[in-house]
Amino acid sequence: MRPKEFSRNSVLEKCLTLFWEEGYNGTGIQEIVDRTNVNRYSLYEEFGNKEGILIASLELYKKRHVSWELLAQPLSIEHVLFEFYTSFFNPSKDNNHPIGCYISSMAMELRETNVMQAFFNAYLDLLKDRFEQLLKETSTLNTSWIKTVSQQLTTFYCTSMGMYVIFPQEEAERYIQNNLNLITKCING
């Protein structure tokens, strides 16, 4: 077997951007070959198929580009949540990603597929767990309320991703702030 002559993460970053720009269904394997400069055989050997590339790119995005560290900041919960939700407006200068969340974009396009539903549900479960952890560390809510508020924050995440598409950044941030004010009033009593 020949050694791999490409960086897996570099290929996935290029595919991530391509899928995001053109849509998963709008992207053919030849476009992936052209964008990554990796031949079909090597892509199939590494990822299995186009869906395998998608799942690997989603996993990479979740690890590299979702600002999980913001949920561990020693700031007020309202500030932490605002920074997290609005981080999707400010993609890293190290990449040329569109504004928004790649995972949410793919979920909207591919919501009817079992693979995407499973991935998105697992992602939302992870997000809910991170919110629960944040609330355990920063609030005096009981376990039942922590679960309820975490679910609401997760649902609001889904809503806020739509705001990136519908509203200009400033207006979306104002809506996010207003909703977080309401949520944190419930947290603080």
C-alpha positions as CSV (number, residue, x, y, z in Angstrom):
1,M,0.0,0.0,0.0
2,R,1.3,3.4,-0.9
3,P,1.7,6.0,1.8
4,K,-1.0,8.8,1.9
5,E,0.2,11.9,0.0
6,F,-2.2,14.4,1.4
7,S,-3.3,15.9,4.7
8,R,-6.6,14.5,5.8
9,N,-7.6,17.6,7.7
10,S,-6.5,19.9,4.8
11,V,-8.7,17.9,2.4
12,L,-11.6,18.0,4.9
13,E,-11.3,21.8,5.3
14,K,-11.5,22.2,1.6
15,C,-14.5,19.8,1.4
16,L,-16.2,21.6,4.3
17,T,-15.9,24.9,2.5
18,L,-17.1,23.4,-0.8
19,F,-20.1,21.7,0.7
20,W,-21.0,24.9,2.6
21,E,-20.7,27.1,-0.5
22,E,-22.3,24.8,-3.0
23,G,-24.4,22.5,-0.8
24,Y,-23.8,18.8,-0.3
25,N,-26.2,17.9,-3.1
26,G,-24.8,20.6,-5.4
27,T,-21.3,19.2,-5.1
28,G,-20.1,16.4,-7.3
29,I,-17.1,14.1,-6.6
30,Q,-15.2,15.7,-9.5
31,E,-15.5,19.1,-7.8
32,I,-14.1,17.5,-4.7
33,V,-11.2,16.1,-6.7
34,D,-10.6,19.5,-8.4
35,R,-10.7,21.4,-5.1
36,T,-8.5,19.0,-3.1
37,N,-6.2,17.9,-5.8
38,V,-6.6,14.3,-4.5
39,N,-7.7,11.6,-7.0
40,R,-11.0,9.7,-6.6
41,Y,-9.4,6.4,-5.6
42,S,-7.5,8.1,-2.7
43,L,-10.6,9.9,-1.5
44,Y,-12.6,6.7,-1.6
45,E,-9.8,4.8,0.1
46,E,-9.7,7.3,2.9
47,F,-13.4,8.2,3.4
48,G,-15.4,5.4,1.7
49,N,-17.7,7.7,-0.3
50,K,-19.0,11.2,-0.5
51,E,-21.1,10.7,2.6
52,G,-18.0,9.6,4.5
53,I,-16.3,12.8,3.4
54,L,-19.3,14.8,4.7
55,I,-19.4,13.0,8.1
56,A,-15.6,13.4,8.5
57,S,-15.9,17.1,7.6
58,L,-18.7,17.6,10.2
59,E,-16.6,15.9,12.9
60,L,-13.6,18.2,12.0
61,Y,-15.8,21.3,12.1
62,K,-17.2,20.3,15.5
63,K,-13.7,19.8,16.9
64,R,-12.0,22.8,15.3
65,H,-14.6,25.5,14.7
66,V,-17.3,25.3,17.4
67,S,-16.1,27.6,20.1
68,W,-16.5,25.2,23.0
69,E,-13.9,27.0,25.1
70,L,-16.3,30.0,25.3
71,L,-18.6,27.9,27.5
72,A,-15.8,27.5,30.0
73,Q,-15.0,31.2,30.5
74,P,-15.1,32.6,34.0
75,L,-17.6,35.4,33.0
76,S,-21.3,35.9,33.7
77,I,-23.4,33.2,32.2
78,E,-25.2,35.8,30.0
79,H,-21.9,37.0,28.6
80,V,-20.6,33.5,28.0
81,L,-23.8,32.4,26.2
82,F,-23.9,35.6,24.1
83,E,-20.2,35.1,23.1
84,F,-20.9,31.5,22.2
85,Y,-24.1,32.1,20.1
86,T,-22.5,35.1,18.3
87,S,-19.2,33.3,17.6
88,F,-20.9,31.8,14.5
89,F,-21.0,35.3,13.1
90,N,-17.2,35.6,13.3
91,P,-15.6,32.7,11.6
92,S,-11.9,32.3,12.2
93,K,-9.5,34.4,10.1
94,D,-7.6,31.2,9.4
95,N,-10.4,29.9,7.2
96,N,-12.7,31.2,4.6
97,H,-15.9,29.7,6.0
98,P,-19.2,31.4,5.4
99,I,-21.0,33.0,8.4
100,G,-23.2,30.6,10.4
101,C,-22.8,27.0,11.5
102,Y,-21.7,24.4,9.0
103,I,-23.5,21.6,11.0
104,S,-26.7,23.5,11.0
105,S,-26.4,24.3,7.3
106,M,-25.9,20.6,6.4
107,A,-28.7,19.6,8.8
108,M,-31.1,22.0,6.9
109,E,-30.1,20.6,3.6
110,L,-30.0,17.0,4.5
111,R,-32.5,16.8,7.4
112,E,-34.4,13.9,5.7
113,T,-31.3,11.6,5.7
114,N,-30.9,9.2,8.6
115,V,-27.1,9.8,8.7
116,M,-27.5,13.6,9.0
117,Q,-30.4,13.2,11.5
118,A,-28.2,11.0,13.7
119,F,-25.2,13.3,13.5
120,F,-27.3,16.4,14.2
121,N,-29.1,14.8,17.1
122,A,-25.8,13.7,18.6
123,Y,-24.4,17.2,18.1
124,L,-27.4,18.7,19.9
125,D,-27.1,16.2,22.7
126,L,-23.4,17.3,23.1
127,L,-24.5,20.9,23.1
128,K,-27.1,20.3,25.7
129,D,-24.6,18.5,27.9
130,R,-22.2,21.4,27.6
131,F,-25.0,23.8,28.6
132,E,-25.9,21.5,31.6
133,Q,-22.2,21.6,32.7
134,L,-22.1,25.4,32.4
135,L,-25.3,25.7,34.4
136,K,-24.1,23.3,37.1
137,E,-21.0,25.4,37.5
138,T,-22.6,28.9,37.4
139,S,-26.1,28.6,38.8
140,T,-27.9,27.4,41.9
141,L,-30.7,25.7,39.8
142,N,-31.8,22.3,40.8
143,T,-31.2,19.3,38.5
144,S,-34.6,19.4,37.0
145,W,-34.3,23.1,36.1
146,I,-30.8,22.7,34.8
147,K,-32.1,20.0,32.3
148,T,-35.1,22.3,31.3
149,V,-32.9,25.4,30.8
150,S,-30.3,23.4,28.9
151,Q,-32.9,22.1,26.6
152,Q,-34.2,25.6,26.0
153,L,-30.7,26.9,25.3
154,T,-30.2,24.0,22.8
155,T,-33.5,24.9,21.1
156,F,-32.5,28.5,21.1
157,Y,-29.2,27.5,19.4
158,C,-31.3,26.0,16.5
159,T,-33.4,29.2,16.3
160,S,-30.3,31.5,16.4
161,M,-28.7,29.7,13.5
162,G,-31.7,30.7,11.4
163,M,-31.2,34.3,12.5
164,Y,-27.9,34.3,10.6
165,V,-29.7,33.7,7.4
166,I,-32.7,36.0,8.0
167,F,-31.3,39.1,9.7
168,P,-28.3,41.4,9.3
169,Q,-25.6,40.6,12.0
170,E,-26.4,43.6,14.2
171,E,-30.1,42.8,14.3
172,A,-29.5,39.1,14.9
173,E,-27.2,39.9,17.8
174,R,-29.9,42.1,19.3
175,Y,-32.4,39.3,19.1
176,I,-29.9,36.9,20.6
177,Q,-29.1,39.3,23.4
178,N,-32.8,39.9,24.2
179,N,-33.6,36.2,24.3
180,L,-30.6,35.5,26.5
181,N,-31.7,38.3,28.8
182,L,-35.0,36.5,29.2
183,I,-33.4,33.1,29.7
184,T,-30.9,34.4,32.3
185,K,-33.7,36.2,34.2
186,C,-35.2,32.7,34.6
187,I,-31.9,31.3,35.7
188,N,-31.3,34.1,38.2
189,G,-34.9,34.1,39.5
